[in-house]
Amino acid sequence: QVQLVESGGGLVQPGGSLRLSCAASGSIFSIYSMAWYRQTPGKQRELVAVVTSGGSTTYADSVKGRFTASRDYAKNIMFLQMNSLKPEDTAVYYCNRVPVISTAGADYWGQGTQVTVSS
């Protein structure tokens, strides 16, 4: 059974840092790209960062130079180091495979982890 578990979120002041983790299980993830997404109420989920099976990374323009995504392929864990956080980074952060995992015809998402950037 596929499972994605995000953790590491919390409340942080503007300019602060957080490190998110995504533990993946139940499938072979190492051959796929993995991605971080984020969503705020009333908005569509936004792609934040992608880490390919070969370790290459791409980022949304809004987080370039501040966020760094990485993976531990042996442990099926993905990380998102977030520095210089801004209030607009406030969102629920999710991880998923690329393409998004689908089970019984529906996209599968973990519970996400809340990041709140506020003074």
Disulfide bonds with the S-S distance in Angstrom:
Cys22-Cys95 1.99
